[in-house]
Amino acid sequence: MKIAFIGGGNMASAIIDGMLEQGSCSTDDLLISVSSEASVQRWRAKGVANTQIGASAAFAEADIWVLAVKPQIMEEVLLSYQGYFSSDKLVISVAAGLTVSSLAYFLTDSDDDTELKIIRTMPNTPSLIGEGVIGAYCSTAVTEHERELFNTLFKACGRIDLFEQESMLDAVTGLSGSGIAYVYLFAEALVEGAMALGYDQATAREHAVQTLKGATLMMEQSTDELATLRQSVTSKKGTTEQALRVFQANGLKEIVAAAMLAAHDRAQELATELAPKK
């Protein structure tokens, strides 16, 4: 089985490193197209001899294409690969905002995706360290075997969930896709608040990160509802209760919901902006 990557950046590296580590492919199974000689040398140093700049006939021999270039340049990049594409290939996209219909058009100059086997994914950045969330949608032509193959290849990146409606990937964007930044922002606020209370910055960061890590592990290991976990550390008339009252008074849950909706809506707008201009 030959797996071709169009793009060799951070996300491609995470996927490839995971596949190699778990033994689901070897370096001889890989073909990688990059945009610079420095990238060619970097991949060859990692043992992937079949690394090149741009398209070539070698891509016609690949069974799987993984599209891993920035969504804004996907249409331009794929123009040079159209001559090597055939409908029997499994196409996996990790580019945000590009619908199955758009990808079909970029590959074939037709937005009829009924015969094409395309898996559109929405990974988040912790996929780079094997702790990500990947939402995915499969076109109707993707077989059960190909779904299982996709899971096998990508499982090293983290949790994978397949959705029956492509529109759910906009919801995935609002939660796990953009949600990493929400956590970083909350961590920033914890650090700044701690410094106002007398912490030095380094210790504040360490305590904030460990607090979030500990809370995450407890959520992961517990079967209790999240509200129950929160209540278990909230003593009546205690310090935590006072802090939570401030959050509630300022509408924290409503703010988070509004932020997620904004990300969701922007994902829909991006899909329109990135769609082919026919």
MARDREN-800889 format. One record per residue (C-alpha): x, y, z. Coordinates in steps of 0.5 Angstrom, whole numbers, padded with zeros to 4 digits, always signed. Each point is the difference from the previous one (the first is absolute). Example, Ala and Ser with C-alpha at 12.3 -4.5 7.8 and 13.67 -1.06 7.14 Angstrom:
<nodes>
+0025-0009+0016 +0002+0007-0002 
</nodes>
This chain:
<nodes>
+0000+0000+0000 +0003+0007-0002 -0002+0006+0004 +0002+0007-0003 +0000+0006+0004 -0001+0007-0004 +0003+0004+0005 +0005-0002+0005 -0001+0005+0006 -0002-0001+0007 -0006-0003+0000 +0003-0005-0006 +0006-0001+0005 -0005-0002+0006 -0004-0005-0005 +0006-0003-0003 +0004-0001+0007 -0006-0003+0003 -0001-0005-0006 +0008-0002+0000 +0000-0001+0008 -0006-0004+0000 +0002-0004-0006 -0006+0001-0005 +0005+0002-0005 +0007+0000-0002 +0004+0006-0003 +0000-0004-0006 -0007+0001-0001 +0000+0007+0001 +0001+0006-0006 +0000+0007+0002 -0001+0006-0004 +0003+0007+0004 +0002+0007-0003 +0007+0001+0002 +0007-0004-0001 +0001+0001+0008 -0007-0004+0001 +0002-0005-0005 +0007-0001+0004 -0004+0000+0007 -0004-0006-0002 +0005-0004-0004 +0004+0001+0007 -0006-0004+0003 +0001-0005-0005 -0005+0001-0005 +0003+0000-0006 -0006+0001-0005 +0000+0008+0002 +0000+0005-0006 -0003+0007-0001 -0006+0000-0004 -0004-0005-0004 +0002-0006-0004 -0002-0006-0003 +0001-0004+0006 -0006+0003+0003 -0004-0004-0005 +0002-0006+0004 -0002+0001+0007 -0006-0003+0003 -0001+0006+0005 +0001+0007-0001 +0001+0004+0007 -0002+0008-0002 +0004+0004+0005 +0002+0007-0003 -0004+0006+0003 -0007+0001-0002 +0001+0006-0004 +0005-0003-0005 -0003-0006-0001 -0004+0001-0006 +0007+0003-0003 +0004-0006+0002 -0005-0005-0002 +0000+0002-0007 +0007-0003-0002 -0003-0007+0003 -0006+0000-0004 +0003-0004-0005 +0002-0006+0005 -0006+0000+0003 -0005-0006+0000 -0007-0001+0003 +0003-0007+0003 +0004+0004+0005 -0001+0001+0007 +0000+0008+0001 +0001+0002+0008 +0000+0008+0001 +0003+0003+0006 -0001+0007-0003 -0005+0004+0004 -0006+0003-0003 +0000-0004-0007 -0006-0004-0001 -0001-0006-0003 -0003+0003-0006 +0006+0005-0001 +0005-0005+0001 -0003-0004-0006 +0000+0006-0004 +0007+0001+0001 +0002-0007-0002 -0005-0001-0006 -0003+0007-0002 -0007-0003+0002 -0003+0001+0007 -0004-0007-0001 +0003-0004+0006 -0004-0006-0001 +0005-0004-0003 +0006+0003+0004 +0003-0003+0006 +0001+0006+0005 +0001+0000+0007 +0000+0007+0003 +0003+0001+0007 +0000+0006+0005 +0006-0002+0005 +0003+0005+0005 +0007+0001+0002 +0001-0005+0006 +0000-0005-0006 +0007+0002-0001 +0001-0003+0007 -0005-0006-0001 -0005+0003+0005 -0004+0003-0006 -0008+0000-0001 -0001-0001-0008 -0007+0001-0002 -0001-0004-0007 -0005+0000-0006 +0000-0006-0005 -0003+0001-0007 -0005-0005-0002 +0005-0004-0004 +0004-0001+0006 +0000-0008+0002 +0000-0003+0007 +0006-0002-0002 +0003+0006-0002 -0003+0003+0007 +0004-0005+0004 +0006+0002-0004 +0000+0007+0001 -0001-0002+0008 +0006-0004+0000 +0004+0005-0004 -0002+0006+0004 -0001-0003+0007 +0007+0002+0003 -0003+0007-0001 -0005+0000+0006 -0008-0002+0000 -0003+0000-0007 -0008+0001+0000 -0003-0001-0007 -0007+0004-0001 -0005-0002-0005 -0002+0007-0002 +0006+0005-0003 -0003+0006+0004 +0002-0003+0007 +0007+0002-0002 -0002+0007+0001 -0002-0002+0007 +0007-0004+0001 +0003+0007-0002 -0004+0003+0005 +0002-0005+0006 +0007-0004-0001 +0003+0004-0006 +0000+0007+0003 -0001-0002+0007 +0007-0001+0001 +0001+0008+0000 -0006+0000+0005 +0004-0004+0005 +0006+0004-0002 -0003+0007+0002 -0003-0003+0006 +0007-0002+0002 +0002+0007-0002 -0005+0003+0005 +0002-0005+0006 +0007+0002-0001 -0001+0008+0000 -0005-0001+0006 +0005-0004+0004 +0005+0006-0002 -0004+0005+0003 -0001-0004+0006 +0008+0000+0001 +0002-0006-0004 +0006+0000-0005 -0001-0001-0007 +0004-0007+0000 -0004-0003+0006 -0006+0003-0002 +0000-0004-0007 +0002-0006+0003 -0005+0000+0005 -0005+0002-0005 +0002-0006-0005 +0000-0005+0005 -0007+0002+0003 -0003-0001-0007 +0004-0006-0001 -0003-0003+0007 -0007+0002-0002 +0000-0003-0007 +0003-0007+0003 -0005+0000+0005 -0006+0002-0005 +0003-0006-0004 +0001-0005+0005 -0007+0001+0004 -0007-0002-0003 -0003+0006+0004 -0004+0005-0003 +0004+0007-0001 -0004+0003+0004 +0000-0005+0006 +0008+0001-0001 -0001+0007+0001 -0004+0000+0006 +0004-0005+0003 +0006+0005+0001 -0005+0006+0002 -0001+0001+0007 -0006+0004+0002 +0002+0007+0002 +0007-0002-0002 +0005+0003-0004 -0002-0004-0007 -0007+0002+0001 +0002+0007+0000 +0004+0000-0006 -0005-0004-0004 -0005+0005+0002 +0004+0005-0004 +0000-0004-0006 -0007-0001+0000 -0002+0007+0002 +0004+0002-0007 -0003-0005-0004 +0006-0005-0001 -0004-0006-0003 -0004+0005-0005 +0007+0003-0002 +0002-0007-0002 -0006-0002-0003 +0000+0007-0004 +0008-0001-0002 -0001-0007-0002 -0006+0002-0005 +0004+0006-0003 +0006-0006-0001 -0006-0004-0003 -0003+0005-0005 +0007+0003-0002 +0002-0007-0002 -0006+0000-0005 +0002+0006-0002 +0007-0002-0002 -0003-0006-0004 -0004+0005-0004 +0007+0004-0001 +0004-0006-0002 -0005-0003-0004 +0002+0000-0008 -0002+0006-0004 -0003-0003-0006 
</nodes>
